[in-house]
Amino acid sequence: MCRHLVYLGAPRLLTDLVLTPPLGLLRQSYLPRDMRGAGYVNVDGFGVGWYPGGGDKAVRYRGSRPLWADESFAQIAAVTEAGVVLAAVRSATDGMPVVHTACAPFTDGHWLFSHNGSIAGWPGSIGALAAELPVTDLLTLDAPTDSALLWALVRARLRAGADPGRTLAELVASVAAVAPRSRLNLLLTDGVTVYATAWGHALTTLVDRDSVTVASESYDEQPGWEQVPEGYLLRGTATTGVQCRPIEPSRTDHREGVQ
Ligand code: GLN
């Protein structure tokens, strides 16, 4: 399953967040430590999103090759600083295409989004939820994948003015209700606040006085990394740290069978 990360804090080189940490995303692309039985490596592309000049418009760089194979990204990362970054390396779920458009982050204006996991029973299990979307949203998905559909559902609710944390929690609960055994670790930022769910996969945080990192796996062995409990929604900012609360499960959810 993919690995992802959000950093909020003082500006840092993308290299220092993504490529050089000893256990960071580069290493997680070929030697992740906590995949929970869902895949072995994360070599089906990658993506990095950030906010140039500290502005509120997100940009991203995505590629369909393994993170280590993209020399152009390494050059850009070595000279690009950002105070807010969302990055991911991908392990394509069986049957889903290996194309750069399937890689996180998905984006819309100031939003950056990633999904680590899979929807069980895709695509049949999720048909009724997908039908809530305007046809044009379905025709213009980034890619024919579960993650791109989840992003379209999140984006539609955000555009309608919904609260971001509640949006993620409600979506996780409603997908789990119709597709039990799904893994739904979602990660969303607007450039100020990070929202994340731990649902079927590992999620960990590193908080210090003026930064917050939320990641599938810790990127080094320094003390201070803390696991987010399974079934929780997280909200964090660089100045207020992180707060977590349980996601209200739907009555028809049966997570004990997570695959
Ligand atoms: N199911 C998603 C995809 O194929 C995410 C994969 C993952 O988390 N490994 O892109």
py3Dmol code that shows the C-alpha trace and the ligand (Angstrom):
import py3Dmol

protein = """\
ATOM      1  CA  MET A   1       0.000   0.000   0.000  1.00  0.00           C
ATOM      2  CA  CYS A   2       1.197   3.435  -0.760  1.00  0.00           C
ATOM      3  CA  ARG A   3       3.064   5.506   1.792  1.00  0.00           C
ATOM      4  CA  HIS A   4       2.326   9.185   2.288  1.00  0.00           C
ATOM      5  CA  LEU A   5       3.423  12.220   4.296  1.00  0.00           C
ATOM      6  CA  VAL A   6       2.412  15.775   5.144  1.00  0.00           C
ATOM      7  CA  TYR A   7       4.804  18.310   6.637  1.00  0.00           C
ATOM      8  CA  LEU A   8       3.712  21.709   8.027  1.00  0.00           C
ATOM      9  CA  GLY A   9       6.352  24.032   9.483  1.00  0.00           C
ATOM     10  CA  ALA A  10       9.349  26.187   8.657  1.00  0.00           C
ATOM     11  CA  PRO A  11      10.335  25.972   4.987  1.00  0.00           C
ATOM     12  CA  ARG A  12      12.570  22.992   4.168  1.00  0.00           C
ATOM     13  CA  LEU A  13      14.085  21.651   0.976  1.00  0.00           C
ATOM     14  CA  LEU A  14      11.931  18.967  -0.638  1.00  0.00           C
ATOM     15  CA  THR A  15      15.073  16.829  -0.726  1.00  0.00           C
ATOM     16  CA  ASP A  16      15.312  16.957   3.062  1.00  0.00           C
ATOM     17  CA  LEU A  17      11.699  15.873   3.500  1.00  0.00           C
ATOM     18  CA  VAL A  18      11.391  13.250   0.785  1.00  0.00           C
ATOM     19  CA  LEU A  19      14.769  11.965  -0.411  1.00  0.00           C
ATOM     20  CA  THR A  20      17.438  12.122   2.291  1.00  0.00           C
ATOM     21  CA  PRO A  21      15.731  11.027   5.561  1.00  0.00           C
ATOM     22  CA  PRO A  22      17.183   7.588   6.403  1.00  0.00           C
ATOM     23  CA  LEU A  23      13.762   5.902   6.580  1.00  0.00           C
ATOM     24  CA  GLY A  24      11.886   8.423   4.427  1.00  0.00           C
ATOM     25  CA  LEU A  25       9.711   8.044   1.355  1.00  0.00           C
ATOM     26  CA  LEU A  26      12.642   7.270  -0.935  1.00  0.00           C
ATOM     27  CA  ARG A  27      13.581   4.287   1.198  1.00  0.00           C
ATOM     28  CA  GLN A  28       9.919   3.416   1.769  1.00  0.00           C
ATOM     29  CA  SER A  29       9.569   3.061  -1.998  1.00  0.00           C
ATOM     30  CA  TYR A  30      11.830  -0.046  -1.958  1.00  0.00           C
ATOM     31  CA  LEU A  31      12.014  -1.044   1.734  1.00  0.00           C
ATOM     32  CA  PRO A  32       8.911   0.010   3.678  1.00  0.00           C
ATOM     33  CA  ARG A  33       8.621  -1.374   7.213  1.00  0.00           C
ATOM     34  CA  ASP A  34       4.895  -1.554   7.959  1.00  0.00           C
ATOM     35  CA  MET A  35       2.838  -2.577   4.924  1.00  0.00           C
ATOM     36  CA  ARG A  36       0.496  -4.776   6.975  1.00  0.00           C
ATOM     37  CA  GLY A  37       0.443  -7.529   4.398  1.00  0.00           C
ATOM     38  CA  ALA A  38      -0.743  -5.282   1.558  1.00  0.00           C
ATOM     39  CA  GLY A  39       2.064  -5.322  -1.008  1.00  0.00           C
ATOM     40  CA  TYR A  40       5.843  -5.177  -0.613  1.00  0.00           C
ATOM     41  CA  VAL A  41       7.206  -2.123  -2.390  1.00  0.00           C
ATOM     42  CA  ASN A  42       5.952   1.280  -3.576  1.00  0.00           C
ATOM     43  CA  VAL A  43       7.393   1.574  -7.063  1.00  0.00           C
ATOM     44  CA  ASP A  44       4.346   2.476  -9.200  1.00  0.00           C
ATOM     45  CA  GLY A  45       5.015   6.193  -9.245  1.00  0.00           C
ATOM     46  CA  PHE A  46       5.100   9.043  -6.785  1.00  0.00           C
ATOM     47  CA  GLY A  47       3.963  12.613  -6.312  1.00  0.00           C
ATOM     48  CA  VAL A  48       4.898  15.693  -4.322  1.00  0.00           C
ATOM     49  CA  GLY A  49       2.691  18.771  -3.806  1.00  0.00           C
ATOM     50  CA  TRP A  50       3.603  22.102  -2.217  1.00  0.00           C
ATOM     51  CA  TYR A  51       2.773  25.825  -2.181  1.00  0.00           C
ATOM     52  CA  PRO A  52       5.327  27.941  -4.066  1.00  0.00           C
ATOM     53  CA  GLY A  53       6.332  31.122  -2.279  1.00  0.00           C
ATOM     54  CA  GLY A  54       4.095  30.209   0.652  1.00  0.00           C
ATOM     55  CA  GLY A  55       1.061  31.143  -1.474  1.00  0.00           C
ATOM     56  CA  ASP A  56      -2.293  29.409  -1.359  1.00  0.00           C
ATOM     57  CA  LYS A  57      -2.161  27.707  -4.771  1.00  0.00           C
ATOM     58  CA  ALA A  58      -0.832  24.169  -4.677  1.00  0.00           C
ATOM     59  CA  VAL A  59       1.422  22.742  -7.370  1.00  0.00           C
ATOM     60  CA  ARG A  60       2.488  19.146  -7.738  1.00  0.00           C
ATOM     61  CA  TYR A  61       5.015  16.982  -9.519  1.00  0.00           C
ATOM     62  CA  ARG A  62       3.953  13.410 -10.334  1.00  0.00           C
ATOM     63  CA  GLY A  63       5.658  10.579 -12.163  1.00  0.00           C
ATOM     64  CA  SER A  64       4.817   6.966 -12.988  1.00  0.00           C
ATOM     65  CA  ARG A  65       8.344   5.685 -12.384  1.00  0.00           C
ATOM     66  CA  PRO A  66       9.812   4.783  -8.989  1.00  0.00           C
ATOM     67  CA  LEU A  67      10.870   7.798  -6.949  1.00  0.00           C
ATOM     68  CA  TRP A  68      14.554   6.872  -7.217  1.00  0.00           C
ATOM     69  CA  ALA A  69      14.404   6.800 -11.040  1.00  0.00           C
ATOM     70  CA  ASP A  70      13.373  10.413 -11.589  1.00  0.00           C
ATOM     71  CA  GLU A  71      16.487  12.531 -11.916  1.00  0.00           C
ATOM     72  CA  SER A  72      14.498  15.664 -12.813  1.00  0.00           C
ATOM     73  CA  PHE A  73      12.579  15.513  -9.558  1.00  0.00           C
ATOM     74  CA  ALA A  74      15.811  15.110  -7.589  1.00  0.00           C
ATOM     75  CA  GLN A  75      17.176  18.268  -9.230  1.00  0.00           C
ATOM     76  CA  ILE A  76      14.031  20.278  -8.508  1.00  0.00           C
ATOM     77  CA  ALA A  77      13.824  18.952  -4.937  1.00  0.00           C
ATOM     78  CA  ALA A  78      17.389  20.047  -4.233  1.00  0.00           C
ATOM     79  CA  VAL A  79      16.566  23.712  -4.875  1.00  0.00           C
ATOM     80  CA  THR A  80      12.901  23.957  -3.822  1.00  0.00           C
ATOM     81  CA  GLU A  81      11.889  24.932  -0.294  1.00  0.00           C
ATOM     82  CA  ALA A  82       8.379  24.658   1.077  1.00  0.00           C
ATOM     83  CA  GLY A  83       6.717  25.031   4.457  1.00  0.00           C
ATOM     84  CA  VAL A  84       3.832  22.738   3.529  1.00  0.00           C
ATOM     85  CA  VAL A  85       4.366  19.518   1.584  1.00  0.00           C
ATOM     86  CA  LEU A  86       2.255  16.448   0.786  1.00  0.00           C
ATOM     87  CA  ALA A  87       4.211  13.579  -0.772  1.00  0.00           C
ATOM     88  CA  ALA A  88       3.383   9.968  -1.633  1.00  0.00           C
ATOM     89  CA  VAL A  89       4.903   6.867  -3.208  1.00  0.00           C
ATOM     90  CA  ARG A  90       2.484   4.437  -4.867  1.00  0.00           C
ATOM     91  CA  SER A  91       1.914   0.703  -4.909  1.00  0.00           C
ATOM     92  CA  ALA A  92      -0.850   0.218  -7.473  1.00  0.00           C
ATOM     93  CA  THR A  93      -3.689  -1.964  -6.259  1.00  0.00           C
ATOM     94  CA  ASP A  94      -4.222  -5.091  -8.412  1.00  0.00           C
ATOM     95  CA  GLY A  95      -5.983  -4.206 -11.641  1.00  0.00           C
ATOM     96  CA  MET A  96      -5.389  -0.458 -11.403  1.00  0.00           C
ATOM     97  CA  PRO A  97      -3.298   1.328 -14.035  1.00  0.00           C
ATOM     98  CA  VAL A  98       0.291   2.423 -13.499  1.00  0.00           C
ATOM     99  CA  VAL A  99       0.066   5.983 -14.801  1.00  0.00           C
ATOM    100  CA  HIS A 100       1.180   9.280 -13.320  1.00  0.00           C
ATOM    101  CA  THR A 101      -2.407  10.535 -13.144  1.00  0.00           C
ATOM    102  CA  ALA A 102      -3.214   7.799 -10.603  1.00  0.00           C
ATOM    103  CA  CYS A 103      -0.545   9.110  -8.217  1.00  0.00           C
ATOM    104  CA  ALA A 104      -1.250  11.376  -5.266  1.00  0.00           C
ATOM    105  CA  PRO A 105      -1.415  14.189  -4.549  1.00  0.00           C
ATOM    106  CA  PHE A 106      -4.743  14.926  -6.166  1.00  0.00           C
ATOM    107  CA  THR A 107      -5.368  18.649  -6.132  1.00  0.00           C
ATOM    108  CA  ASP A 108      -7.935  21.409  -6.529  1.00  0.00           C
ATOM    109  CA  GLY A 109      -6.969  25.032  -5.795  1.00  0.00           C
ATOM    110  CA  HIS A 110      -5.423  24.990  -2.335  1.00  0.00           C
ATOM    111  CA  TRP A 111      -6.297  21.351  -1.580  1.00  0.00           C
ATOM    112  CA  LEU A 112      -3.862  18.448  -1.721  1.00  0.00           C
ATOM    113  CA  PHE A 113      -5.165  14.895  -1.113  1.00  0.00           C
ATOM    114  CA  SER A 114      -3.812  11.366  -0.866  1.00  0.00           C
ATOM    115  CA  HIS A 115      -5.268   7.902  -0.179  1.00  0.00           C
ATOM    116  CA  ASN A 116      -3.277   4.997   1.202  1.00  0.00           C
ATOM    117  CA  GLY A 117      -5.299   1.800   0.868  1.00  0.00           C
ATOM    118  CA  SER A 118      -7.951   0.263  -1.328  1.00  0.00           C
ATOM    119  CA  ILE A 119     -11.706  -0.072  -1.623  1.00  0.00           C
ATOM    120  CA  ALA A 120     -12.689  -3.708  -1.179  1.00  0.00           C
ATOM    121  CA  GLY A 121     -14.916  -5.033  -3.941  1.00  0.00           C
ATOM    122  CA  TRP A 122     -13.953  -2.201  -6.311  1.00  0.00           C
ATOM    123  CA  PRO A 123     -15.730  -1.019  -8.364  1.00  0.00           C
ATOM    124  CA  GLY A 124     -19.080  -2.736  -7.719  1.00  0.00           C
ATOM    125  CA  SER A 125     -19.169  -2.109  -3.981  1.00  0.00           C
ATOM    126  CA  ILE A 126     -18.915   1.649  -4.371  1.00  0.00           C
ATOM    127  CA  GLY A 127     -21.341   2.176  -7.252  1.00  0.00           C
ATOM    128  CA  ALA A 128     -24.137   3.734  -5.219  1.00  0.00           C
ATOM    129  CA  LEU A 129     -21.798   6.228  -3.522  1.00  0.00           C
ATOM    130  CA  ALA A 130     -20.187   7.122  -6.853  1.00  0.00           C
ATOM    131  CA  ALA A 131     -23.644   7.810  -8.272  1.00  0.00           C
ATOM    132  CA  GLU A 132     -23.910  10.807  -5.923  1.00  0.00           C
ATOM    133  CA  LEU A 133     -21.377  12.617  -8.117  1.00  0.00           C
ATOM    134  CA  PRO A 134     -22.261  14.699 -11.168  1.00  0.00           C
ATOM    135  CA  VAL A 135     -21.646  12.677 -14.330  1.00  0.00           C
ATOM    136  CA  THR A 136     -19.012  15.183 -15.456  1.00  0.00           C
ATOM    137  CA  ASP A 137     -16.988  14.512 -12.290  1.00  0.00           C
ATOM    138  CA  LEU A 138     -17.058  10.799 -13.064  1.00  0.00           C
ATOM    139  CA  LEU A 139     -16.068  11.412 -16.684  1.00  0.00           C
ATOM    140  CA  THR A 140     -13.100  13.535 -15.624  1.00  0.00           C
ATOM    141  CA  LEU A 141     -11.600  11.456 -12.814  1.00  0.00           C
ATOM    142  CA  ASP A 142      -7.809  11.780 -12.725  1.00  0.00           C
ATOM    143  CA  ALA A 143      -7.618   8.013 -13.335  1.00  0.00           C
ATOM    144  CA  PRO A 144      -9.961   4.978 -13.148  1.00  0.00           C
ATOM    145  CA  THR A 145      -8.871   4.140  -9.593  1.00  0.00           C
ATOM    146  CA  ASP A 146     -10.419   3.955  -6.143  1.00  0.00           C
ATOM    147  CA  SER A 147      -8.209   6.794  -4.888  1.00  0.00           C
ATOM    148  CA  ALA A 148      -9.273   9.134  -7.698  1.00  0.00           C
ATOM    149  CA  LEU A 149     -12.927   8.371  -6.965  1.00  0.00           C
ATOM    150  CA  LEU A 150     -12.435   9.046  -3.248  1.00  0.00           C
ATOM    151  CA  TRP A 151     -10.839  12.369  -4.168  1.00  0.00           C
ATOM    152  CA  ALA A 152     -13.787  13.282  -6.406  1.00  0.00           C
ATOM    153  CA  LEU A 153     -16.172  12.536  -3.519  1.00  0.00           C
ATOM    154  CA  VAL A 154     -14.095  14.593  -1.067  1.00  0.00           C
ATOM    155  CA  ARG A 155     -13.741  17.460  -3.539  1.00  0.00           C
ATOM    156  CA  ALA A 156     -17.472  17.608  -4.232  1.00  0.00           C
ATOM    157  CA  ARG A 157     -18.203  17.890  -0.516  1.00  0.00           C
ATOM    158  CA  LEU A 158     -15.502  20.521   0.049  1.00  0.00           C
ATOM    159  CA  ARG A 159     -16.795  22.577  -2.876  1.00  0.00           C
ATOM    160  CA  ALA A 160     -20.233  22.460  -1.266  1.00  0.00           C
ATOM    161  CA  GLY A 161     -18.696  24.025   1.846  1.00  0.00           C
ATOM    162  CA  ALA A 162     -18.471  20.950   4.075  1.00  0.00           C
ATOM    163  CA  ASP A 163     -16.065  20.841   7.020  1.00  0.00           C
ATOM    164  CA  PRO A 164     -12.872  19.026   5.889  1.00  0.00           C
ATOM    165  CA  GLY A 165     -12.405  16.811   8.954  1.00  0.00           C
ATOM    166  CA  ARG A 166     -16.040  15.815   9.048  1.00  0.00           C
ATOM    167  CA  THR A 167     -15.919  15.146   5.296  1.00  0.00           C
ATOM    168  CA  LEU A 168     -13.095  12.629   5.684  1.00  0.00           C
ATOM    169  CA  ALA A 169     -14.642  10.936   8.717  1.00  0.00           C
ATOM    170  CA  GLU A 170     -18.073  10.611   7.109  1.00  0.00           C
ATOM    171  CA  LEU A 171     -16.636   9.348   3.839  1.00  0.00           C
ATOM    172  CA  VAL A 172     -14.567   6.687   5.605  1.00  0.00           C
ATOM    173  CA  ALA A 173     -17.592   5.537   7.575  1.00  0.00           C
ATOM    174  CA  SER A 174     -19.854   5.412   4.531  1.00  0.00           C
ATOM    175  CA  VAL A 175     -17.315   3.571   2.343  1.00  0.00           C
ATOM    176  CA  ALA A 176     -16.584   1.094   5.128  1.00  0.00           C
ATOM    177  CA  ALA A 177     -20.304   0.448   5.461  1.00  0.00           C
ATOM    178  CA  VAL A 178     -20.709  -0.606   1.822  1.00  0.00           C
ATOM    179  CA  ALA A 179     -17.205  -2.018   1.326  1.00  0.00           C
ATOM    180  CA  PRO A 180     -16.084  -3.698   4.555  1.00  0.00           C
ATOM    181  CA  ARG A 181     -12.372  -4.629   4.711  1.00  0.00           C
ATOM    182  CA  SER A 182     -11.448  -1.465   2.801  1.00  0.00           C
ATOM    183  CA  ARG A 183      -8.321   0.385   3.884  1.00  0.00           C
ATOM    184  CA  LEU A 184      -8.943   4.110   3.991  1.00  0.00           C
ATOM    185  CA  ASN A 185      -6.014   6.170   5.225  1.00  0.00           C
ATOM    186  CA  LEU A 186      -6.813   9.594   3.789  1.00  0.00           C
ATOM    187  CA  LEU A 187      -4.595  12.686   3.975  1.00  0.00           C
ATOM    188  CA  LEU A 188      -5.784  16.209   3.148  1.00  0.00           C
ATOM    189  CA  THR A 189      -4.353  19.688   3.550  1.00  0.00           C
ATOM    190  CA  ASP A 190      -5.343  23.207   2.564  1.00  0.00           C
ATOM    191  CA  GLY A 191      -1.833  24.532   3.228  1.00  0.00           C
ATOM    192  CA  VAL A 192      -2.507  25.416   6.863  1.00  0.00           C
ATOM    193  CA  THR A 193      -4.213  22.424   8.459  1.00  0.00           C
ATOM    194  CA  VAL A 194      -3.728  18.702   7.906  1.00  0.00           C
ATOM    195  CA  TYR A 195      -6.563  16.182   8.241  1.00  0.00           C
ATOM    196  CA  ALA A 196      -5.885  12.451   8.207  1.00  0.00           C
ATOM    197  CA  THR A 197      -7.612   9.151   8.903  1.00  0.00           C
ATOM    198  CA  ALA A 198      -6.129   5.916  10.237  1.00  0.00           C
ATOM    199  CA  TRP A 199      -8.325   3.133   8.880  1.00  0.00           C
ATOM    200  CA  GLY A 200      -6.616  -0.137   8.088  1.00  0.00           C
ATOM    201  CA  HIS A 201      -3.067   1.189   7.791  1.00  0.00           C
ATOM    202  CA  ALA A 202      -0.314   2.656   9.928  1.00  0.00           C
ATOM    203  CA  LEU A 203      -0.212   6.399  10.618  1.00  0.00           C
ATOM    204  CA  THR A 204       2.299   8.239  12.770  1.00  0.00           C
ATOM    205  CA  THR A 205       3.009  11.831  13.809  1.00  0.00           C
ATOM    206  CA  LEU A 206       5.992  13.917  14.817  1.00  0.00           C
ATOM    207  CA  VAL A 207       5.133  17.180  16.564  1.00  0.00           C
ATOM    208  CA  ASP A 208       7.548  19.818  17.786  1.00  0.00           C
ATOM    209  CA  ARG A 209       7.233  23.469  18.767  1.00  0.00           C
ATOM    210  CA  ASP A 210       6.650  24.790  15.271  1.00  0.00           C
ATOM    211  CA  SER A 211       6.077  21.850  12.957  1.00  0.00           C
ATOM    212  CA  VAL A 212       3.863  18.825  12.444  1.00  0.00           C
ATOM    213  CA  THR A 213       4.604  15.768  10.323  1.00  0.00           C
ATOM    214  CA  VAL A 214       1.965  13.107   9.624  1.00  0.00           C
ATOM    215  CA  ALA A 215       3.206  10.008   7.801  1.00  0.00           C
ATOM    216  CA  SER A 216       2.459   6.351   7.101  1.00  0.00           C
ATOM    217  CA  GLU A 217       5.846   5.508   8.611  1.00  0.00           C
ATOM    218  CA  SER A 218       8.373   7.552  10.587  1.00  0.00           C
ATOM    219  CA  TYR A 219      11.187   8.863   8.380  1.00  0.00           C
ATOM    220  CA  ASP A 220      13.913   8.442  10.999  1.00  0.00           C
ATOM    221  CA  GLU A 221      14.521   6.906  14.395  1.00  0.00           C
ATOM    222  CA  GLN A 222      14.467  10.059  16.512  1.00  0.00           C
ATOM    223  CA  PRO A 223      12.221   9.844  19.583  1.00  0.00           C
ATOM    224  CA  GLY A 224       8.874  11.602  19.417  1.00  0.00           C
ATOM    225  CA  TRP A 225       7.075   9.702  16.663  1.00  0.00           C
ATOM    226  CA  GLU A 226       3.659   8.587  17.899  1.00  0.00           C
ATOM    227  CA  GLN A 227       1.205   6.175  16.307  1.00  0.00           C
ATOM    228  CA  VAL A 228      -2.313   7.415  15.567  1.00  0.00           C
ATOM    229  CA  PRO A 229      -4.804   4.853  16.902  1.00  0.00           C
ATOM    230  CA  GLU A 230      -6.695   2.746  14.378  1.00  0.00           C
ATOM    231  CA  GLY A 231     -10.100   4.194  13.513  1.00  0.00           C
ATOM    232  CA  TYR A 232      -9.181   7.797  14.343  1.00  0.00           C
ATOM    233  CA  LEU A 233      -9.431  11.150  12.559  1.00  0.00           C
ATOM    234  CA  LEU A 234      -6.517  13.552  13.058  1.00  0.00           C
ATOM    235  CA  ARG A 235      -6.416  17.331  12.690  1.00  0.00           C
ATOM    236  CA  GLY A 236      -3.161  19.265  13.016  1.00  0.00           C
ATOM    237  CA  THR A 237      -1.443  22.588  12.424  1.00  0.00           C
ATOM    238  CA  ALA A 238       2.164  23.712  12.821  1.00  0.00           C
ATOM    239  CA  THR A 239       1.281  25.841  15.830  1.00  0.00           C
ATOM    240  CA  THR A 240      -1.379  23.823  17.636  1.00  0.00           C
ATOM    241  CA  GLY A 241      -0.026  20.292  17.182  1.00  0.00           C
ATOM    242  CA  VAL A 242      -2.431  17.421  16.548  1.00  0.00           C
ATOM    243  CA  GLN A 243      -5.788  16.403  17.965  1.00  0.00           C
ATOM    244  CA  CYS A 244      -7.390  13.010  17.329  1.00  0.00           C
ATOM    245  CA  ARG A 245     -10.896  11.670  17.745  1.00  0.00           C
ATOM    246  CA  PRO A 246     -12.523   8.348  16.901  1.00  0.00           C
ATOM    247  CA  ILE A 247     -14.361   8.084  13.597  1.00  0.00           C
ATOM    248  CA  GLU A 248     -17.980   7.282  14.217  1.00  0.00           C
ATOM    249  CA  PRO A 249     -18.435   3.930  12.469  1.00  0.00           C
ATOM    250  CA  SER A 250     -21.541   3.116  10.555  1.00  0.00           C
ATOM    251  CA  ARG A 251     -23.579   0.322  12.139  1.00  0.00           C
ATOM    252  CA  THR A 252     -22.973  -1.924   9.148  1.00  0.00           C
ATOM    253  CA  ASP A 253     -19.179  -1.632   9.313  1.00  0.00           C
ATOM    254  CA  HIS A 254     -17.167  -4.808  10.050  1.00  0.00           C
ATOM    255  CA  ARG A 255     -13.524  -3.839  10.216  1.00  0.00           C
ATOM    256  CA  GLU A 256     -12.349  -6.982  11.981  1.00  0.00           C
ATOM    257  CA  GLY A 257     -12.015  -8.566   8.547  1.00  0.00           C
ATOM    258  CA  VAL A 258      -9.613  -5.929   7.147  1.00  0.00           C
ATOM    259  CA  GLN A 259      -7.388  -7.505   4.467  1.00  0.00           C
TER     260      GLN A 259
END
"""
ligand_1 = """\
10
LIG
N -5.644 1.841 -4.416
C -4.834 2.985 -4.703
C -4.131 2.884 -6.027
O -4.076 1.865 -6.638
C -3.854 3.265 -3.591
C -2.823 2.187 -3.517
C -2.116 2.050 -2.218
O -2.365 2.660 -1.200
N -1.227 1.144 -2.284
O -3.597 3.870 -6.445
"""
view = py3Dmol.view(width=600, height=400)
view.addModel(protein, "pdb")
view.setStyle({"model": 0}, {"cartoon": {"style": "trace"}})
view.addModel(ligand_1, "xyz")
view.setStyle({"model": 1}, {"stick": {}})
view.zoomTo()
view.show()
